[in-house]
Amino acid sequence: LTINHHLSMHYSSIFKHFGPAYGWWLFAFEQFNGKLEWVNLNGHADGEMEY
């Protein structure tokens, strides 16, 4: 399960608690996802992922 999929499972509860997305946004999450994508955890270079 990627971080984007994990976060998407929480969107319904987030919308219920915080209201419509135009009142807030998830840019910080998206930016962090981009940084996580390039963390080398499996010995592969350049953000290459295993599937």
Secondary structure, DSSP 8 states (H G I E B T S, - for coil): --HHHHHHTTHHHHHHHH--GGGS--HHHHHHHHHHHT---SS-STT----
